[in-house]
């Protein structure tokens, strides 16, 4: 059996679980510091077919047949694997489309794509002053999403004192990006795999209800996308071809009723959602992954036309191990987890995030929705919080998307 090494930060051990169906898989997630915690070496333990390793360079020296880097800030490992001639999946230097949000705006400008009215301001005090005069805006930071996720001006000002205290003296040096709000826009994205300059077809077009639910449909060709979105795909192809991007990708676009498209955010890693259902619904995932590593795109074979995820959260896992009782791993994707004595345990993360995974579904529209809902209902976990939603609401969103040119 061929071998694979997954090098991660802990969020995507299910990449290793899915690969284990066709590969002898080793899994590493970052853990080293002066005061390591046992939980940091627990991620990936006990997952069927997966061996946890703690020294990635030594694992690379064994020359696995495939290396997968599903998250950010691990580019050095990826570059080392490629230099050693190992087929490797990862975003490479193209990851800066996500990590440097101002660079994304420069990319859009270079390719004659629409850019939201934005300013970049250094220093938290200066941002505060600006927001008082520009209340209908949103604030983002590059790289340090652990410091601050995107906030509306109102929420940012409410949380200002806490943020200033946490950032300390670095707050005066941090770069903040302030974007104008875009009213009456529908948010949608393209989800799938890029191989150098080619988007593997078919791919998925989907919409997320933030931190709650996701639906997407399988799209056979970029020619079926609205013309303005096709321009985004062409621009990405040029950029990714230059940087040898090979891996998962998702983006967020805000589309106005007149068809104008604003590409607002890039996800140059496994998206969450819909990374879990992308892997679960892809019947030839191992072939797709091998093709990425070799630089040859393989058409994904999806087991259904519609994909769903229901995001699962628990405030308990923000600081404690969370035991999760599920009938089978097949209907779910989890972050930062291990299995001990056959039981799933989600491990608290430094980010203190409450989101720990998703229930997934796929098939036709009704079948996929029902599968995700049933899987969400079947799970048992302390303080479980999930919004299963209603199929009628999904259908309304699908109709909105269709009016903008996104039609199955």
Buried (B, 14 or more C-beta within 10 A) or exposed (E): EEBBBBBBBBBBBBBBBBBBEBBBBBBBBBBEEEEEEEBBBBBBBBBEBBBBBEEBEEBBEEEBBBBBBBBBEBBEBBBBBBEEEBBBBBBBEBBBBBBBBBBBBEBBEEBEBBBBEBEEBEBBEEBBEBBEEBEEBBBBBBBEBEEBEBBBBEEBBEEBEEBBEEBEEEBEEBBBBBBEBBEEBBBBBBBBBBBBBBBBBBBBBBBBBEEBBBBBBBBEEBEBBBEBBBBBBBBBBEBBBEBBBBBBBBBBBBBBEEEEBBBBBBBBBBBBBBBBBBBBBBEBBBBBBBBBBEEEBBBBEBBBBBBBBBBBBBEBBBEEBBBBEBEEBEBBBBBBBBBEEEEBBBBBBEEEBBBBBBBBBBBEBEBBBBBBBBBBEBBEBEEBEBBBBEBEEBEEBBEBBEEBBBBB
